[in-house]
Amino acid sequence: MKLHLTRGLLVSTALAAGLGAAQAQDATAEAIAKYREMLQDGNPAELYEMKGEELWKQKRGPKNVSLEQCDLGKGPGVIKGAFVELPRFFKDTGRVQDLESRLVTCMETLQGFDGAAIAKTPFRRGEMANVTALATYVATASKGMEFNLPQSHPQEKLMFEAGKRMFFTRGGTHDFSCASCHGSDDKRIRLQDLPNLTRNPGDGIGFAAWPAYRVSNAQMWSMQLRLHDCFRQQRFPEPKFGSDATIALGVYMGVNAKGAESAVPAIKR
């Protein structure tokens, strides 16, 4: 009898502990959500958006030209709705590009900047910092619009399949893949919920929320920087800016975000 009572007590205690942990996690998640909501009213990302708008309209570079004729997929100068359809195939470059790599193309062709030199510049420095501000400005113009990446061109379909394969490929010293953190529901690292990026609604708060302002380091992070840091955390070699690897992952996540509303500029931990 005592043995049965002891076992029952242990089971009850374990269940209570598990329930308590789950309730604590829910409370933490709710507190973080409220914290972000409070910050949203004075989101520092607005400063990057303003800088991006100034850069978009300013005549710059060796050619002393603005970016107001930059074609991001909706026609020269059209920014509204462009972000939620990127990455996509561009005929003039013959490749699939995301927002940031396309902006560098425009800076090169319209303004005369050295695109290769910009791509080699560390994030948050020089013209690369300007690319992040420009991306924030362009992306914000589509806030609230639904993602609908095109998949009609063969290269767009190829990049989706390549991105899907990369997402689930394990490797590096820790045998990680993107899916290790973002391949299923209800995962968390420290106090951060990890969205499931293989579907919606998870991708609606993942891919659909970058560029975003990161409170932990007081920096504006673009999607390219977010992916670079993911590669670093997986102990993979860091990819080059605008590489096919990062864009393929962007296509995969972007297609999975179909129908989700853009939350840019968001606030992240």
C-alpha positions, 0 to 999 in steps of 0.5 A: 500500500505504501509503495502504491501511495509513494508511486502515486505521489511521485506521479502527481508531483511530476504532473504538477511540476510539468503543469507548473513549468508549462504555466510559467512558460506561457506567462513568460511568453505573454510578458515578452509579447506585452513588452514588445507591444509597449516598445512598438509605439516607439520602435527605433526601427522608424529611424532606420525607415526615415534614413532609408527614405532619405537615401532612396530619394537622395542623389548619390554615388559616382553618377549622382542619381537617386534610387527612385527608378529602381525596379524591385519587381513592380516597375521602376520606382514602385515600392508598395507591394514589392517586399511581399513578392521577394525574392523573385526572378529578375530578367536583367540580372538573370537570377533570383534576388531578394530585397537587399541584393536587388537594392545593391544591383540598383545602387550599382546600375543606377548610382554607379557604386561598386556592388561587389565592394558593398557585398564585401562590407561588414554589416552595419558599416558603410554602404552596407548599413545604408542597404539595411536602412533602404531595405527597412524603408522599402519593406515598411511600405508593404506593412500589413500586405500579404506575402505572395512570392511568385513561383512561375519562373523555373529558377524561382521553383528551383530556388524553392526546392534548393532552399527546402533541401538546405533547410533540412540539411544537417551539418557542422560541428553540432550536426544542426540544420535550420529545422533543428530550431525551426522545423516544428512547433512549441520550441524555445531557446532561453526566453525566445519562442522559435517559430516553425518556419516550414508553414504558417502561421509560424513563418508569419512571425519569422520570415515576415518580420525581418528587417527588425530591430533587436532590443538585445543589441540595439541594432537593426537586423536585415534578413541577410544578417539574420541568415548569416547569424543562423549559419554562425550559430549552426557552426557552418561557414558564413555565406557571402552576402546575397549568395544563392544559399541565403536567397534559396532559404529566403524563397523557401521561407517566403513561399511558406509565408504565403498569406501572412501579413508583413510585420516589418518593421518588427521588434525582436529580442 
